[in-house]
Structure formats: C-alpha cells, structure tokens
C-alpha cells in the first residue's frame, strides 16, 4: 500500500509543479489553487509513506518519479521537445526507480555466528 501511495504522491508532485509554473508567480488563481491543494495532499501522502519506507529510498523514488512524469507531461503537451536523448535519460530515471523498488530497503540480517565487524588488517 505504501508504494502505491508513494507513486500517487509523486504523480501529484507533477501536478503541483506544473501548476506552480502556470500560476505565474501566484498571480493566476486557478493554477495557484491547484498548486496549494496538490502540494498539501502530496506531502501528507509522502509523510504517510515515510512511516513504511526508509526516507533514502522513498525520497529518491518520489523525486525521480515526479521529475520523469513532469518532463513526460511537458513533452505530451508540447511545452518540451521530444528527443531521443530526453527519452533515454527518462528511461534511466525510471530504471533507477525500479531498481530501488527491487532491492531490499533494510540490510539483510547476518546468519547466526557470522561477524559483521570490519576486518582489521595485520600490522607489519
């Protein structure tokens, strides 16, 4: 559930970032109101996520997903050019987000009797 909320929060990051740009310095009421509502909901949802997913992973996924979706939205609306390199770099962001989802968030506990202390090198 936390991962679903994280991706919804990241999608809302795209909405508030786009609305912020369209608000023209908070002078246009519609985008300003959309920005205010979506940033609050996005951050409240992100706060919930942090109770379940370590912040290092959650923040990287949140910002990466939000950034990728924002650029894709810009391309879809014609505000940004669609180029091979842009798509390649967005694929890299998405690949990193997927990688962070797949690796364990917490260190694997060692087997009983296995030391995790750093090894000292012998002195000469």
Backbone as XML, in Angstrom:
<?xml version="1.0"?>
<chain id="A" units="angstrom">
  <residue number="1" name="UNK">
    <atom name="N" x="0.817" y="-1.198" z="0.000"/>
    <atom name="CA" x="0.000" y="0.000" z="0.000"/>
    <atom name="C" x="0.861" y="1.263" z="0.000"/>
  </residue>
  <residue number="2" name="UNK">
    <atom name="N" x="1.953" y="1.235" z="0.790"/>
    <atom name="CA" x="2.820" y="2.415" z="0.881"/>
    <atom name="C" x="3.430" y="2.754" z="-0.478"/>
  </residue>
  <residue number="3" name="UNK">
    <atom name="N" x="3.767" y="1.737" z="-1.258"/>
    <atom name="CA" x="4.356" y="2.003" z="-2.571"/>
    <atom name="C" x="3.340" y="2.640" z="-3.505"/>
  </residue>
  <residue number="4" name="UNK">
    <atom name="N" x="2.100" y="2.201" z="-3.437"/>
    <atom name="CA" x="1.056" y="2.813" z="-4.259"/>
    <atom name="C" x="0.867" y="4.279" z="-3.868"/>
  </residue>
  <residue number="5" name="UNK">
    <atom name="N" x="0.815" y="4.546" z="-2.575"/>
    <atom name="CA" x="0.676" y="5.919" z="-2.092"/>
    <atom name="C" x="1.875" y="6.757" z="-2.526"/>
  </residue>
  <residue number="6" name="UNK">
    <atom name="N" x="3.069" y="6.157" z="-2.516"/>
    <atom name="CA" x="4.272" y="6.875" z="-2.946"/>
    <atom name="C" x="4.154" y="7.303" z="-4.405"/>
  </residue>
  <residue number="7" name="UNK">
    <atom name="N" x="3.684" y="6.418" z="-5.269"/>
    <atom name="CA" x="3.570" y="6.767" z="-6.683"/>
    <atom name="C" x="2.449" y="7.781" z="-6.930"/>
  </residue>
  <residue number="8" name="UNK">
    <atom name="N" x="1.370" y="7.693" z="-6.164"/>
    <atom name="CA" x="0.309" y="8.705" z="-6.277"/>
    <atom name="C" x="0.848" y="10.063" z="-5.827"/>
  </residue>
  <residue number="9" name="UNK">
    <atom name="N" x="1.597" y="10.068" z="-4.727"/>
    <atom name="CA" x="2.196" y="11.308" z="-4.235"/>
    <atom name="C" x="3.152" y="11.903" z="-5.268"/>
  </residue>
  <residue number="10" name="UNK">
    <atom name="N" x="3.913" y="11.044" z="-5.933"/>
    <atom name="CA" x="4.834" y="11.519" z="-6.974"/>
    <atom name="C" x="4.067" y="12.081" z="-8.167"/>
  </residue>
  <residue number="11" name="UNK">
    <atom name="N" x="2.953" y="11.453" z="-8.515"/>
    <atom name="CA" x="2.132" y="11.978" z="-9.609"/>
    <atom name="C" x="1.571" y="13.347" z="-9.227"/>
  </residue>
  <residue number="12" name="UNK">
    <atom name="N" x="1.185" y="13.495" z="-7.961"/>
    <atom name="CA" x="0.698" y="14.801" z="-7.501"/>
    <atom name="C" x="1.819" y="15.838" z="-7.509"/>
  </residue>
  <residue number="13" name="UNK">
    <atom name="N" x="3.054" y="15.377" z="-7.321"/>
    <atom name="CA" x="4.194" y="16.299" z="-7.427"/>
    <atom name="C" x="4.253" y="16.886" z="-8.837"/>
  </residue>
  <residue number="14" name="UNK">
    <atom name="N" x="3.969" y="16.060" z="-9.822"/>
    <atom name="CA" x="3.925" y="16.529" z="-11.204"/>
    <atom name="C" x="2.836" y="17.585" z="-11.376"/>
  </residue>
  <residue number="15" name="UNK">
    <atom name="N" x="1.682" y="17.343" z="-10.769"/>
    <atom name="CA" x="0.569" y="18.293" z="-10.887"/>
    <atom name="C" x="0.933" y="19.615" z="-10.232"/>
  </residue>
  <residue number="16" name="UNK">
    <atom name="N" x="1.458" y="19.556" z="-8.992"/>
    <atom name="CA" x="1.740" y="20.834" z="-8.330"/>
    <atom name="C" x="2.898" y="21.574" z="-8.982"/>
  </residue>
  <residue number="17" name="UNK">
    <atom name="N" x="3.881" y="20.854" z="-9.494"/>
    <atom name="CA" x="4.995" y="21.532" z="-10.169"/>
    <atom name="C" x="4.513" y="22.220" z="-11.445"/>
  </residue>
  <residue number="18" name="UNK">
    <atom name="N" x="3.653" y="21.547" z="-12.184"/>
    <atom name="CA" x="3.101" y="22.130" z="-13.403"/>
    <atom name="C" x="2.201" y="23.318" z="-13.071"/>
  </residue>
  <residue number="19" name="UNK">
    <atom name="N" x="1.376" y="23.159" z="-12.025"/>
    <atom name="CA" x="0.500" y="24.264" z="-11.615"/>
    <atom name="C" x="1.313" y="25.453" z="-11.121"/>
  </residue>
  <residue number="20" name="UNK">
    <atom name="N" x="2.410" y="25.185" z="-10.435"/>
    <atom name="CA" x="3.276" y="26.266" z="-9.967"/>
    <atom name="C" x="3.804" y="27.071" z="-11.148"/>
  </residue>
  <residue number="21" name="UNK">
    <atom name="N" x="4.236" y="26.383" z="-12.192"/>
    <atom name="CA" x="4.704" y="27.083" z="-13.381"/>
    <atom name="C" x="3.609" y="27.902" z="-14.048"/>
  </residue>
  <residue number="22" name="UNK">
    <atom name="N" x="2.398" y="27.350" z="-14.053"/>
    <atom name="CA" x="1.279" y="28.036" z="-14.696"/>
    <atom name="C" x="0.698" y="29.153" z="-13.828"/>
  </residue>
  <residue number="23" name="UNK">
    <atom name="N" x="1.066" y="29.203" z="-12.551"/>
    <atom name="CA" x="0.489" y="30.209" z="-11.648"/>
    <atom name="C" x="1.057" y="31.605" z="-11.881"/>
  </residue>
  <residue number="24" name="UNK">
    <atom name="N" x="2.139" y="31.691" z="-12.651"/>
    <atom name="CA" x="2.771" y="32.973" z="-12.972"/>
    <atom name="C" x="3.053" y="33.777" z="-11.702"/>
  </residue>
  <residue number="25" name="UNK">
    <atom name="N" x="3.806" y="33.134" z="-10.796"/>
    <atom name="CA" x="4.170" y="33.809" z="-9.547"/>
    <atom name="C" x="2.977" y="33.984" z="-8.617"/>
  </residue>
  <residue number="26" name="UNK">
    <atom name="N" x="2.066" y="33.013" z="-8.635"/>
    <atom name="CA" x="0.858" y="33.016" z="-7.792"/>
    <atom name="C" x="-0.102" y="34.158" z="-8.138"/>
  </residue>
  <residue number="27" name="UNK">
    <atom name="N" x="-0.086" y="34.597" z="-9.382"/>
    <atom name="CA" x="-0.994" y="35.679" z="-9.796"/>
    <atom name="C" x="-2.215" y="35.163" z="-10.551"/>
  </residue>
  <residue number="28" name="UNK">
    <atom name="N" x="-2.197" y="33.897" z="-10.969"/>
    <atom name="CA" x="-3.334" y="33.303" z="-11.675"/>
    <atom name="C" x="-4.052" y="32.381" z="-10.679"/>
  </residue>
  <residue number="29" name="UNK">
    <atom name="N" x="-5.307" y="32.706" z="-10.339"/>
    <atom name="CA" x="-5.981" y="31.992" z="-9.251"/>
    <atom name="C" x="-6.151" y="30.480" z="-9.443"/>
  </residue>
  <residue number="30" name="UNK">
    <atom name="N" x="-6.561" y="30.030" z="-10.611"/>
    <atom name="CA" x="-6.816" y="28.595" z="-10.827"/>
    <atom name="C" x="-5.587" y="27.732" z="-10.576"/>
  </residue>
  <residue number="31" name="UNK">
    <atom name="N" x="-4.502" y="27.979" z="-11.297"/>
    <atom name="CA" x="-3.295" y="27.189" z="-11.057"/>
    <atom name="C" x="-2.739" y="27.360" z="-9.642"/>
  </residue>
  <residue number="32" name="UNK">
    <atom name="N" x="-2.897" y="28.543" z="-9.060"/>
    <atom name="CA" x="-2.419" y="28.761" z="-7.694"/>
    <atom name="C" x="-3.198" y="27.881" z="-6.717"/>
  </residue>
  <residue number="33" name="UNK">
    <atom name="N" x="-4.522" y="27.818" z="-6.877"/>
    <atom name="CA" x="-5.339" y="26.963" z="-6.007"/>
    <atom name="C" x="-5.010" y="25.490" z="-6.219"/>
  </residue>
  <residue number="34" name="UNK">
    <atom name="N" x="-4.823" y="25.078" z="-7.473"/>
    <atom name="CA" x="-4.457" y="23.686" z="-7.764"/>
    <atom name="C" x="-3.113" y="23.355" z="-7.136"/>
  </residue>
  <residue number="35" name="UNK">
    <atom name="N" x="-2.153" y="24.262" z="-7.244"/>
    <atom name="CA" x="-0.850" y="24.081" z="-6.609"/>
    <atom name="C" x="-1.013" y="23.885" z="-5.103"/>
  </residue>
  <residue number="36" name="UNK">
    <atom name="N" x="-1.773" y="24.768" z="-4.452"/>
    <atom name="CA" x="-1.915" y="24.722" z="-2.989"/>
    <atom name="C" x="-2.531" y="23.406" z="-2.529"/>
  </residue>
  <residue number="37" name="UNK">
    <atom name="N" x="-3.556" y="22.951" z="-3.213"/>
    <atom name="CA" x="-4.231" y="21.715" z="-2.812"/>
    <atom name="C" x="-3.335" y="20.500" z="-3.057"/>
  </residue>
  <residue number="38" name="UNK">
    <atom name="N" x="-2.750" y="20.422" z="-4.243"/>
    <atom name="CA" x="-1.984" y="19.220" z="-4.581"/>
    <atom name="C" x="-0.669" y="19.128" z="-3.821"/>
  </residue>
  <residue number="39" name="UNK">
    <atom name="N" x="-0.035" y="20.241" z="-3.485"/>
    <atom name="CA" x="1.212" y="20.144" z="-2.721"/>
    <atom name="C" x="0.920" y="19.649" z="-1.302"/>
  </residue>
  <residue number="40" name="UNK">
    <atom name="N" x="-0.187" y="20.100" z="-0.726"/>
    <atom name="CA" x="-0.541" y="19.632" z="0.618"/>
    <atom name="C" x="-0.854" y="18.140" z="0.600"/>
  </residue>
  <residue number="41" name="UNK">
    <atom name="N" x="-1.689" y="17.711" z="-0.341"/>
    <atom name="CA" x="-2.054" y="16.287" z="-0.417"/>
    <atom name="C" x="-0.822" y="15.442" z="-0.714"/>
  </residue>
  <residue number="42" name="UNK">
    <atom name="N" x="0.035" y="15.908" z="-1.617"/>
    <atom name="CA" x="1.252" y="15.172" z="-1.967"/>
    <atom name="C" x="2.166" y="14.999" z="-0.756"/>
  </residue>
  <residue number="43" name="UNK">
    <atom name="N" x="2.355" y="16.064" z="0.008"/>
    <atom name="CA" x="3.264" y="15.978" z="1.151"/>
    <atom name="C" x="2.665" y="15.192" z="2.314"/>
  </residue>
  <residue number="44" name="UNK">
    <atom name="N" x="1.362" y="15.276" z="2.511"/>
    <atom name="CA" x="0.724" y="14.452" z="3.540"/>
    <atom name="C" x="0.859" y="12.974" z="3.173"/>
  </residue>
  <residue number="45" name="UNK">
    <atom name="N" x="0.624" y="12.647" z="1.916"/>
    <atom name="CA" x="0.784" y="11.268" z="1.451"/>
    <atom name="C" x="2.237" y="10.817" z="1.603"/>
  </residue>
  <residue number="46" name="UNK">
    <atom name="N" x="3.170" y="11.699" z="1.272"/>
    <atom name="CA" x="4.588" y="11.357" z="1.412"/>
    <atom name="C" x="4.943" y="11.124" z="2.883"/>
  </residue>
  <residue number="47" name="UNK">
    <atom name="N" x="4.354" y="11.898" z="3.777"/>
    <atom name="CA" x="4.564" y="11.684" z="5.202"/>
    <atom name="C" x="4.090" y="10.308" z="5.642"/>
  </residue>
  <residue number="48" name="UNK">
    <atom name="N" x="2.952" y="9.861" z="5.107"/>
    <atom name="CA" x="2.468" y="8.513" z="5.392"/>
    <atom name="C" x="3.469" y="7.470" z="4.894"/>
  </residue>
  <residue number="49" name="UNK">
    <atom name="N" x="3.966" y="7.675" z="3.692"/>
    <atom name="CA" x="4.911" y="6.738" z="3.086"/>
    <atom name="C" x="6.153" y="6.574" z="3.966"/>
  </residue>
  <residue number="50" name="UNK">
    <atom name="N" x="6.627" y="7.676" z="4.554"/>
    <atom name="CA" x="7.854" y="7.632" z="5.351"/>
    <atom name="C" x="7.703" y="6.804" z="6.623"/>
  </residue>
  <residue number="51" name="UNK">
    <atom name="N" x="6.487" y="6.471" z="6.993"/>
    <atom name="CA" x="6.274" y="5.575" z="8.129"/>
    <atom name="C" x="6.501" y="4.119" z="7.734"/>
  </residue>
  <residue number="52" name="UNK">
    <atom name="N" x="6.597" y="3.850" z="6.418"/>
    <atom name="CA" x="6.670" y="2.475" z="5.931"/>
    <atom name="C" x="7.885" y="2.182" z="5.052"/>
  </residue>
  <residue number="53" name="UNK">
    <atom name="N" x="8.441" y="3.201" z="4.459"/>
    <atom name="CA" x="9.578" y="3.027" z="3.546"/>
    <atom name="C" x="10.682" y="3.965" z="4.022"/>
  </residue>
  <residue number="54" name="UNK">
    <atom name="N" x="11.943" y="3.496" z="4.089"/>
    <atom name="CA" x="13.034" y="4.384" z="4.526"/>
    <atom name="C" x="13.113" y="5.639" z="3.658"/>
  </residue>
  <residue number="55" name="UNK">
    <atom name="N" x="13.422" y="6.759" z="4.288"/>
    <atom name="CA" x="13.424" y="8.043" z="3.588"/>
    <atom name="C" x="14.402" y="8.066" z="2.419"/>
  </residue>
  <residue number="56" name="UNK">
    <atom name="N" x="15.535" y="7.396" z="2.554"/>
    <atom name="CA" x="16.518" y="7.414" z="1.464"/>
    <atom name="C" x="15.927" y="6.829" z="0.185"/>
  </residue>
  <residue number="57" name="UNK">
    <atom name="N" x="15.209" y="5.743" z="0.304"/>
    <atom name="CA" x="14.576" y="5.124" z="-0.861"/>
    <atom name="C" x="13.349" y="5.912" z="-1.289"/>
  </residue>
  <residue number="58" name="UNK">
    <atom name="N" x="12.496" y="6.259" z="-0.333"/>
    <atom name="CA" x="11.236" y="6.941" z="-0.655"/>
    <atom name="C" x="11.483" y="8.283" z="-1.345"/>
  </residue>
  <residue number="59" name="UNK">
    <atom name="N" x="12.426" y="9.059" z="-0.836"/>
    <atom name="CA" x="12.672" y="10.375" z="-1.416"/>
    <atom name="C" x="13.239" y="10.261" z="-2.829"/>
  </residue>
  <residue number="60" name="UNK">
    <atom name="N" x="14.147" y="9.324" z="-3.040"/>
    <atom name="CA" x="14.720" y="9.140" z="-4.374"/>
    <atom name="C" x="13.641" y="8.709" z="-5.372"/>
  </residue>
  <residue number="61" name="UNK">
    <atom name="N" x="12.774" y="7.794" z="-4.952"/>
    <atom name="CA" x="11.697" y="7.346" z="-5.836"/>
    <atom name="C" x="10.703" y="8.477" z="-6.080"/>
  </residue>
  <residue number="62" name="UNK">
    <atom name="N" x="10.368" y="9.220" z="-5.030"/>
    <atom name="CA" x="9.393" y="10.314" z="-5.138"/>
    <atom name="C" x="9.883" y="11.391" z="-6.104"/>
  </residue>
  <residue number="63" name="UNK">
    <atom name="N" x="11.117" y="11.846" z="-5.899"/>
    <atom name="CA" x="11.630" y="12.910" z="-6.762"/>
    <atom name="C" x="11.904" y="12.415" z="-8.177"/>
  </residue>
  <residue number="64" name="UNK">
    <atom name="N" x="12.439" y="11.198" z="-8.293"/>
    <atom name="CA" x="12.716" y="10.657" z="-9.627"/>
    <atom name="C" x="11.456" y="10.456" z="-10.439"/>
  </residue>
  <residue number="65" name="UNK">
    <atom name="N" x="10.453" y="9.868" z="-9.803"/>
    <atom name="CA" x="9.177" y="9.642" z="-10.490"/>
    <atom name="C" x="8.513" y="10.971" z="-10.830"/>
  </residue>
  <residue number="66" name="UNK">
    <atom name="N" x="8.502" y="11.892" z="-9.880"/>
    <atom name="CA" x="7.901" y="13.204" z="-10.129"/>
    <atom name="C" x="8.604" y="13.941" z="-11.256"/>
  </residue>
  <residue number="67" name="UNK">
    <atom name="N" x="9.924" y="13.882" z="-11.274"/>
    <atom name="CA" x="10.684" y="14.555" z="-12.331"/>
    <atom name="C" x="10.413" y="13.922" z="-13.692"/>
  </residue>
  <residue number="68" name="UNK">
    <atom name="N" x="10.434" y="12.603" z="-13.753"/>
    <atom name="CA" x="10.190" y="11.919" z="-15.024"/>
    <atom name="C" x="8.788" y="12.216" z="-15.544"/>
  </residue>
  <residue number="69" name="UNK">
    <atom name="N" x="7.793" y="12.156" z="-14.658"/>
    <atom name="CA" x="6.418" y="12.443" z="-15.080"/>
    <atom name="C" x="6.250" y="13.894" z="-15.509"/>
  </residue>
  <residue number="70" name="UNK">
    <atom name="N" x="6.942" y="14.811" z="-14.841"/>
    <atom name="CA" x="6.843" y="16.223" z="-15.205"/>
    <atom name="C" x="7.413" y="16.465" z="-16.601"/>
  </residue>
  <residue number="71" name="UNK">
    <atom name="N" x="8.546" y="15.860" z="-16.896"/>
    <atom name="CA" x="9.136" y="16.011" z="-18.232"/>
    <atom name="C" x="8.242" y="15.353" z="-19.282"/>
  </residue>
  <residue number="72" name="UNK">
    <atom name="N" x="7.725" y="14.157" z="-18.969"/>
    <atom name="CA" x="6.834" y="13.487" z="-19.916"/>
    <atom name="C" x="5.575" y="14.314" z="-20.168"/>
  </residue>
  <residue number="73" name="UNK">
    <atom name="N" x="5.037" y="14.936" z="-19.117"/>
    <atom name="CA" x="3.862" y="15.800" z="-19.286"/>
    <atom name="C" x="4.215" y="16.990" z="-20.185"/>
  </residue>
  <residue number="74" name="UNK">
    <atom name="N" x="5.381" y="17.569" z="-19.951"/>
    <atom name="CA" x="5.823" y="18.680" z="-20.795"/>
    <atom name="C" x="5.944" y="18.272" z="-22.248"/>
  </residue>
  <residue number="75" name="UNK">
    <atom name="N" x="6.441" y="17.070" z="-22.495"/>
    <atom name="CA" x="6.542" y="16.573" z="-23.871"/>
    <atom name="C" x="5.165" y="16.318" z="-24.458"/>
  </residue>
  <residue number="76" name="UNK">
    <atom name="N" x="4.264" y="15.735" z="-23.654"/>
    <atom name="CA" x="2.915" y="15.411" z="-24.143"/>
    <atom name="C" x="2.120" y="16.666" z="-24.495"/>
  </residue>
  <residue number="77" name="UNK">
    <atom name="N" x="2.374" y="17.755" z="-23.778"/>
    <atom name="CA" x="1.634" y="18.994" z="-24.039"/>
    <atom name="C" x="2.336" y="19.885" z="-25.061"/>
  </residue>
  <residue number="78" name="UNK">
    <atom name="N" x="3.520" y="19.496" z="-25.495"/>
    <atom name="CA" x="4.249" y="20.286" z="-26.481"/>
    <atom name="C" x="5.105" y="21.387" z="-25.880"/>
  </residue>
  <residue number="79" name="UNK">
    <atom name="N" x="5.143" y="21.473" z="-24.544"/>
    <atom name="CA" x="5.952" y="22.504" z="-23.894"/>
    <atom name="C" x="7.444" y="22.165" z="-23.926"/>
  </residue>
  <residue number="80" name="UNK">
    <atom name="N" x="7.759" y="20.893" z="-24.103"/>
    <atom name="CA" x="9.156" y="20.442" z="-24.167"/>
    <atom name="C" x="9.331" y="19.610" z="-25.433"/>
  </residue>
  <residue number="81" name="UNK">
    <atom name="N" x="10.497" y="19.688" z="-26.042"/>
    <atom name="CA" x="10.712" y="18.872" z="-27.236"/>
    <atom name="C" x="10.901" y="17.393" z="-26.876"/>
  </residue>
  <residue number="82" name="UNK">
    <atom name="N" x="10.451" y="16.540" z="-27.777"/>
    <atom name="CA" x="10.655" y="15.104" z="-27.616"/>
    <atom name="C" x="11.909" y="14.747" z="-28.408"/>
  </residue>
  <residue number="83" name="UNK">
    <atom name="N" x="12.936" y="14.298" z="-27.708"/>
    <atom name="CA" x="14.170" y="13.896" z="-28.382"/>
    <atom name="C" x="14.601" y="12.532" z="-27.860"/>
  </residue>
  <residue number="84" name="UNK">
    <atom name="N" x="15.422" y="11.879" z="-28.634"/>
    <atom name="CA" x="15.929" y="10.569" z="-28.241"/>
    <atom name="C" x="16.666" y="10.646" z="-26.900"/>
  </residue>
  <residue number="85" name="UNK">
    <atom name="N" x="17.526" y="11.656" z="-26.748"/>
    <atom name="CA" x="18.295" y="11.759" z="-25.506"/>
    <atom name="C" x="17.403" y="12.013" z="-24.293"/>
  </residue>
  <residue number="86" name="UNK">
    <atom name="N" x="16.390" y="12.855" z="-24.438"/>
    <atom name="CA" x="15.457" y="13.083" z="-23.321"/>
    <atom name="C" x="14.775" y="11.779" z="-22.927"/>
  </residue>
  <residue number="87" name="UNK">
    <atom name="N" x="14.293" y="11.035" z="-23.912"/>
    <atom name="CA" x="13.642" y="9.763" z="-23.629"/>
    <atom name="C" x="14.609" y="8.764" z="-23.010"/>
  </residue>
  <residue number="88" name="UNK">
    <atom name="N" x="15.848" y="8.759" z="-23.467"/>
    <atom name="CA" x="16.864" y="7.866" z="-22.909"/>
    <atom name="C" x="17.123" y="8.189" z="-21.436"/>
  </residue>
  <residue number="89" name="UNK">
    <atom name="N" x="17.251" y="9.468" z="-21.125"/>
    <atom name="CA" x="17.525" y="9.856" z="-19.738"/>
    <atom name="C" x="16.318" y="9.626" z="-18.834"/>
  </residue>
  <residue number="90" name="UNK">
    <atom name="N" x="15.116" y="9.815" z="-19.357"/>
    <atom name="CA" x="13.926" y="9.495" z="-18.574"/>
    <atom name="C" x="13.869" y="7.994" z="-18.313"/>
  </residue>
  <residue number="91" name="UNK">
    <atom name="N" x="14.223" y="7.197" z="-19.313"/>
    <atom name="CA" x="14.274" y="5.744" z="-19.116"/>
    <atom name="C" x="15.299" y="5.393" z="-18.030"/>
  </residue>
  <residue number="92" name="UNK">
    <atom name="N" x="16.401" y="6.143" z="-17.978"/>
    <atom name="CA" x="17.390" y="5.920" z="-16.927"/>
    <atom name="C" x="16.825" y="6.215" z="-15.545"/>
  </residue>
  <residue number="93" name="UNK">
    <atom name="N" x="16.066" y="7.298" z="-15.430"/>
    <atom name="CA" x="15.435" y="7.625" z="-14.152"/>
    <atom name="C" x="14.462" y="6.518" z="-13.755"/>
  </residue>
  <residue number="94" name="UNK">
    <atom name="N" x="13.631" y="6.102" z="-14.701"/>
    <atom name="CA" x="12.652" y="5.048" z="-14.425"/>
    <atom name="C" x="13.363" y="3.754" z="-14.040"/>
  </residue>
  <residue number="95" name="UNK">
    <atom name="N" x="14.449" y="3.436" z="-14.716"/>
    <atom name="CA" x="15.225" y="2.238" z="-14.378"/>
    <atom name="C" x="15.777" y="2.299" z="-12.962"/>
  </residue>
  <residue number="96" name="UNK">
    <atom name="N" x="16.243" y="3.461" z="-12.562"/>
    <atom name="CA" x="16.758" y="3.623" z="-11.196"/>
    <atom name="C" x="15.638" y="3.501" z="-10.166"/>
  </residue>
  <residue number="97" name="UNK">
    <atom name="N" x="14.474" y="4.044" z="-10.465"/>
    <atom name="CA" x="13.328" y="3.925" z="-9.560"/>
    <atom name="C" x="12.931" y="2.460" z="-9.403"/>
  </residue>
  <residue number="98" name="UNK">
    <atom name="N" x="12.874" y="1.730" z="-10.512"/>
    <atom name="CA" x="12.544" y="0.308" z="-10.452"/>
    <atom name="C" x="13.606" y="-0.439" z="-9.648"/>
  </residue>
  <residue number="99" name="UNK">
    <atom name="N" x="14.861" y="-0.097" z="-9.865"/>
    <atom name="CA" x="15.944" y="-0.733" z="-9.112"/>
    <atom name="C" x="15.811" y="-0.511" z="-7.611"/>
  </residue>
  <residue number="100" name="UNK">
    <atom name="N" x="15.482" y="0.704" z="-7.212"/>
    <atom name="CA" x="15.303" y="0.987" z="-5.791"/>
    <atom name="C" x="14.119" y="0.220" z="-5.216"/>
  </residue>
  <residue number="101" name="UNK">
    <atom name="N" x="13.113" y="-0.021" z="-6.023"/>
    <atom name="CA" x="11.962" y="-0.805" z="-5.564"/>
    <atom name="C" x="12.346" y="-2.270" z="-5.387"/>
  </residue>
  <residue number="102" name="UNK">
    <atom name="N" x="13.230" y="-2.760" z="-6.223"/>
    <atom name="CA" x="13.569" y="-4.189" z="-6.212"/>
    <atom name="C" x="14.590" y="-4.580" z="-5.150"/>
  </residue>
  <residue number="103" name="UNK">
    <atom name="N" x="15.484" y="-3.676" z="-4.787"/>
    <atom name="CA" x="16.488" y="-4.039" z="-3.788"/>
    <atom name="C" x="15.892" y="-3.915" z="-2.393"/>
  </residue>
  <residue number="104" name="UNK">
    <atom name="N" x="16.375" y="-4.748" z="-1.458"/>
    <atom name="CA" x="15.841" y="-4.660" z="-0.094"/>
    <atom name="C" x="16.122" y="-3.290" z="0.514"/>
  </residue>
  <residue number="105" name="UNK">
    <atom name="N" x="15.136" y="-2.744" z="1.208"/>
    <atom name="CA" x="15.286" y="-1.426" z="1.821"/>
    <atom name="C" x="16.078" y="-1.506" z="3.115"/>
  </residue>
  <residue number="106" name="UNK">
    <atom name="N" x="16.049" y="-2.633" z="3.752"/>
    <atom name="CA" x="16.751" y="-2.807" z="5.020"/>
    <atom name="C" x="17.874" y="-3.820" z="4.815"/>
  </residue>
  <residue number="107" name="UNK">
    <atom name="N" x="18.987" y="-3.665" z="5.566"/>
    <atom name="CA" x="20.078" y="-4.627" z="5.417"/>
    <atom name="C" x="19.623" y="-6.032" z="5.799"/>
  </residue>
  <residue number="108" name="UNK">
    <atom name="N" x="20.130" y="-6.984" z="5.077"/>
    <atom name="CA" x="19.826" y="-8.376" z="5.378"/>
    <atom name="C" x="20.520" y="-8.746" z="6.680"/>
  </residue>
  <residue number="109" name="UNK">
    <atom name="N" x="19.809" y="-9.399" z="7.585"/>
    <atom name="CA" x="20.422" y="-9.784" z="8.861"/>
    <atom name="C" x="21.375" y="-10.935" z="8.621"/>
  </residue>
  <residue number="110" name="UNK">
    <atom name="N" x="22.537" y="-10.895" z="9.252"/>
    <atom name="CA" x="23.526" y="-11.952" z="9.038"/>
    <atom name="C" x="23.076" y="-13.256" z="9.697"/>
  </residue>
  <residue number="111" name="UNK">
    <atom name="N" x="23.641" y="-14.342" z="9.194"/>
    <atom name="CA" x="23.351" y="-15.641" z="9.790"/>
    <atom name="C" x="23.985" y="-15.706" z="11.173"/>
  </residue>
  <residue number="112" name="UNK">
    <atom name="N" x="23.397" y="-16.483" z="12.090"/>
    <atom name="CA" x="23.986" y="-16.598" z="13.424"/>
    <atom name="C" x="25.439" y="-17.079" z="13.342"/>
  </residue>
  <residue number="113" name="UNK">
    <atom name="N" x="26.290" y="-16.435" z="14.137"/>
    <atom name="CA" x="27.702" y="-16.815" z="14.172"/>
    <atom name="C" x="28.566" y="-16.126" z="13.136"/>
  </residue>
  <residue number="114" name="UNK">
    <atom name="N" x="27.967" y="-15.339" z="12.252"/>
    <atom name="CA" x="28.731" y="-14.631" z="11.225"/>
    <atom name="C" x="28.956" y="-13.207" z="11.712"/>
  </residue>
  <residue number="115" name="UNK">
    <atom name="N" x="30.215" y="-12.807" z="11.771"/>
    <atom name="CA" x="30.562" y="-11.478" z="12.253"/>
    <atom name="C" x="30.392" y="-10.451" z="11.145"/>
  </residue>
  <residue number="116" name="UNK">
    <atom name="N" x="29.823" y="-9.298" z="11.525"/>
    <atom name="CA" x="29.704" y="-8.213" z="10.557"/>
    <atom name="C" x="30.688" y="-7.091" z="10.857"/>
  </residue>
  <residue number="117" name="UNK">
    <atom name="N" x="31.555" y="-7.319" z="11.857"/>
    <atom name="CA" x="32.553" y="-6.310" z="12.229"/>
    <atom name="C" x="33.598" y="-6.200" z="11.117"/>
  </residue>
  <residue number="118" name="UNK">
    <atom name="N" x="34.103" y="-4.989" z="10.878"/>
    <atom name="CA" x="35.137" y="-4.840" z="9.844"/>
    <atom name="C" x="36.381" y="-5.611" z="10.233"/>
  </residue>
  <residue number="119" name="UNK">
    <atom name="N" x="37.022" y="-6.181" z="9.253"/>
    <atom name="CA" x="38.239" y="-6.947" z="9.491"/>
    <atom name="C" x="39.425" y="-6.007" z="9.659"/>
  </residue>
  <residue number="120" name="UNK">
    <atom name="N" x="40.249" y="-6.252" z="10.640"/>
    <atom name="CA" x="41.459" y="-5.477" z="10.859"/>
    <atom name="C" x="42.594" y="-6.093" z="10.033"/>
  </residue>
  <residue number="121" name="UNK">
    <atom name="N" x="43.351" y="-5.251" z="9.378"/>
    <atom name="CA" x="44.494" y="-5.779" z="8.650"/>
    <atom name="C" x="45.643" y="-6.007" z="9.620"/>
  </residue>
  <residue number="122" name="UNK">
    <atom name="N" x="46.410" y="-7.077" z="9.419"/>
    <atom name="CA" x="47.534" y="-7.326" z="10.346"/>
    <atom name="C" x="48.575" y="-6.229" z="10.228"/>
  </residue>
  <residue number="123" name="UNK">
    <atom name="N" x="49.155" y="-5.881" z="11.361"/>
    <atom name="CA" x="50.194" y="-4.843" z="11.349"/>
    <atom name="C" x="51.542" y="-5.468" z="11.031"/>
  </residue>
  <residue number="124" name="UNK">
    <atom name="N" x="52.352" y="-4.729" z="10.361"/>
    <atom name="CA" x="53.674" y="-5.234" z="9.966"/>
    <atom name="C" x="54.675" y="-5.108" z="11.070"/>
  </residue>
</chain>
